[in-house]
Amino acid sequence: MQEQRPRIGIVPNVDLVPNRGIDYRRYVVYAEIADRLYRAGAQPLIVPFPPDDEGVRSVAASVDAIVLSGGAFDVDPRHYGERPHARLGTLKPDRTDLDFKLTRLALGSGLPLLGLCGGMQSMNVALGGSLFQDLLSQRPTAIEHVQQHNRRFPSHEVEVAAGTRLAGICGAGRLEVNSTHHQGIKELGRDLVASATAGDGLIEAFELLGHPFFVAVQWHPEALDEAPGAHRQVALFTALTAAARERARAD
């Protein structure tokens, strides 16, 4: 009998779609994330936004791993004790709240968790870290962190630290990544370890030691499957699927 695919929940964004005078909520997920997971052997599922904590726990218990996707939203700086900057972007409190709760549940239960771009920033703040609210005005460097060209092509390099879980997945050393974020990691959250940095020193990936799989990257690996070194980007989804499969077997 063929082994069942591990279930990996993808936390979506919520957009409002006007239709005949009414704004309807719509879950939005980059198809590339689901595609990469499916090709890796997983069964991707969209995570709903439960109305209460019991619902969030039920969602976490129904999957074998979670992806916190990126999207056009910022984390409210009040969560890390700062006032909003003039260039703070759109806030989506419901999405941030769900990210925080799932991050903390994954921390306590060992549920494999992968954060992508904005998902990485949510994970960091959920564990007590902070962000630069706008890199261009608060931490200007020669590296353009909001690329103007297609994100299917890399924008700059990061250095993946040897000996980290990320290095074990993607390989240590230089890795070409895309870059679509105007916020970035300022202070790391509790027990997090930087696993990749940009040439200007900005943290571009982190992980949690001792956890089955708690990894986050600042870029969008799902969009780089045709870029140089694409196999190193695809490896993230393969590794998450493997971690999810191990959890499914243990249940």
C-alpha positions in Angstrom: 0.0 0.0 0.0 1.4 3.4 -1.0 2.3 5.7 1.9 0.0 8.6 2.3 1.4 12.1 1.5 2.1 14.2 4.6 -0.2 17.1 5.0 1.4 20.5 4.9 -0.8 23.5 5.7 0.0 26.8 4.0 -1.1 30.0 5.8 -2.6 32.2 3.1 -3.2 35.9 2.9 -6.7 37.4 2.9 -7.7 40.0 0.4 -11.0 41.8 0.1 -12.7 41.5 -3.3 -15.5 44.0 -4.1 -18.5 42.4 -5.8 -21.8 44.2 -6.2 -21.3 46.6 -3.3 -20.0 43.9 -0.9 -16.3 43.2 0.0 -15.8 39.4 0.1 -12.8 37.9 1.9 -10.6 35.7 -0.3 -7.8 33.4 0.7 -4.7 33.9 -1.5 -1.7 31.5 -1.8 1.1 31.7 -4.2 0.5 28.6 -6.4 4.3 28.0 -6.6 4.4 27.1 -2.9 1.7 24.4 -3.3 3.3 23.2 -6.5 6.8 22.8 -4.9 5.3 20.9 -1.9 3.3 18.6 -4.1 6.3 17.8 -6.3 8.2 17.1 -3.1 5.7 14.4 -2.1 3.4 16.4 0.2 -0.3 17.1 0.2 -0.6 20.9 0.5 -3.6 22.4 2.2 -4.8 25.9 2.8 -5.0 26.8 6.4 -8.2 28.8 7.4 -8.3 31.6 9.8 -10.1 30.0 12.9 -12.2 32.4 15.1 -10.6 31.2 18.4 -7.6 29.6 20.0 -9.3 26.1 20.1 -9.7 26.4 16.3 -6.1 27.2 15.8 -5.0 24.2 17.9 -7.3 22.0 15.8 -5.8 23.3 12.6 -2.2 22.6 13.9 -3.2 19.1 15.0 -4.7 18.3 11.6 -1.5 18.8 9.6 2.1 17.4 9.7 3.9 20.7 9.0 3.1 24.4 8.3 4.3 27.0 5.9 3.9 30.7 6.9 3.8 32.3 3.4 4.9 35.8 2.5 2.6 38.6 1.4 2.0 42.3 1.2 1.7 43.0 4.9 3.9 44.3 7.8 3.9 43.3 11.4 2.6 45.9 13.8 5.6 47.4 15.6 3.6 47.7 18.8 4.3 43.9 19.2 8.0 44.7 19.8 7.5 48.0 21.7 8.0 50.5 18.9 5.8 53.2 17.4 4.8 53.0 13.8 7.3 54.4 11.3 6.1 56.8 8.6 6.9 54.2 6.0 5.2 51.3 7.8 3.1 49.3 5.2 -0.3 47.6 5.4 -1.1 45.8 8.6 -3.2 42.6 8.6 -3.8 41.9 12.3 -5.7 38.6 11.7 -2.9 37.2 9.7 -0.3 38.3 12.2 -2.3 36.9 15.1 -2.6 33.5 13.3 1.1 33.5 12.5 2.0 34.2 16.1 -0.2 31.4 17.5 1.0 28.8 15.0 4.6 29.7 15.6 4.2 29.3 19.4 2.3 26.0 18.9 5.0 24.7 16.6 7.6 25.7 19.1 5.9 23.8 21.9 4.8 20.7 19.9 7.7 20.1 17.6 5.4 20.7 14.5 7.7 21.4 11.5 7.5 25.1 10.5 8.9 26.9 7.5 8.7 30.7 7.2 9.0 32.5 3.9 9.7 36.3 3.7 6.9 37.9 5.7 6.3 34.6 7.5 9.9 34.8 8.7 9.3 38.2 10.2 6.2 37.0 12.0 8.1 34.1 13.5 10.8 36.4 14.7 8.4 38.8 16.4 6.4 35.9 17.9 9.5 34.8 19.7 10.3 38.3 21.1 12.4 39.7 18.2 12.1 43.0 16.5 12.2 44.4 12.9 13.5 47.3 11.0 10.2 48.8 9.9 11.6 50.2 6.7 15.1 49.2 5.6 15.6 52.0 3.1 15.2 54.7 5.7 16.4 52.9 8.9 19.2 50.8 7.5 20.3 52.0 4.1 23.0 49.9 2.3 24.2 49.3 -1.2 22.1 46.1 -1.4 18.6 46.6 -2.9 16.2 44.5 -0.7 13.2 45.4 -2.8 14.2 44.3 -6.3 12.5 46.0 -9.2 12.8 43.0 -11.6 10.9 39.7 -11.7 11.4 37.7 -8.5 12.0 34.6 -10.6 15.5 36.0 -10.9 17.9 36.5 -8.0 18.7 40.0 -6.7 21.7 39.5 -4.4 23.7 36.8 -2.6 23.5 35.5 0.9 26.1 33.6 2.9 24.7 30.3 4.3 26.6 29.6 7.6 28.4 26.2 7.7 27.1 23.8 10.3 23.5 25.1 10.3 20.4 23.1 9.4 20.0 25.4 6.4 23.5 24.5 5.2 22.6 20.9 5.5 19.6 21.5 3.2 20.8 24.1 0.7 24.6 23.8 1.1 26.9 26.2 2.9 28.4 29.3 1.2 27.1 31.8 -1.3 23.5 31.4 -2.4 21.7 33.6 -4.9 18.3 34.8 -3.7 15.5 37.1 -4.7 14.5 40.0 -2.5 11.1 41.6 -2.1 11.0 42.9 1.5 11.2 46.4 2.8 11.3 45.2 6.5 14.0 43.0 8.0 15.3 41.4 11.1 16.7 43.8 13.7 17.0 41.7 16.8 16.5 37.9 16.7 13.9 36.3 18.9 14.5 33.9 21.8 16.9 31.0 21.0 16.9 31.7 17.2 20.2 31.4 15.4 21.1 33.3 12.2 21.8 30.8 9.4 22.3 33.2 6.4 23.2 36.8 6.1 23.3 39.3 3.2 26.5 41.1 2.2 25.4 44.1 4.3 25.1 42.0 7.4 21.3 41.8 7.4 20.0 38.4 8.7 18.3 36.6 5.8 17.6 33.2 7.5 17.3 31.8 11.0 16.5 28.5 12.7 15.9 27.1 16.1 18.3 24.5 17.4 16.9 21.3 18.9 13.6 21.6 17.0 12.6 19.0 14.4 12.3 21.7 11.7 12.0 25.4 12.6 13.5 27.3 9.6 12.8 30.7 8.0 14.2 32.5 5.0 13.7 36.1 4.0 13.5 35.3 0.3 10.9 33.4 -1.9 12.5 30.1 -2.8 9.3 28.9 -4.5 9.9 31.4 -7.3 13.5 30.5 -8.0 13.1 27.0 -9.4 14.5 28.1 -12.8 17.3 30.3 -11.4 20.9 29.3 -11.1 21.3 26.8 -8.3 17.5 26.1 -8.4 18.0 22.7 -6.8 19.3 24.4 -3.6 16.0 26.3 -3.4 13.8 23.3 -4.1 15.6 21.5 -1.4 13.8 23.6 1.3 10.5 22.1 0.3 11.9 18.6 0.0 13.4 18.9 3.5 10.1 20.2 5.0 8.2 17.4 3.4 10.7 14.9 4.9 10.2 16.4 8.3 6.4 16.3 7.9 6.6 12.7 6.8 8.6 11.8 9.9 6.0 13.5 12.1 3.1 11.7 10.3 4.8 8.3 10.9 5.3 9.1 14.6 1.6 10.0 15.1 
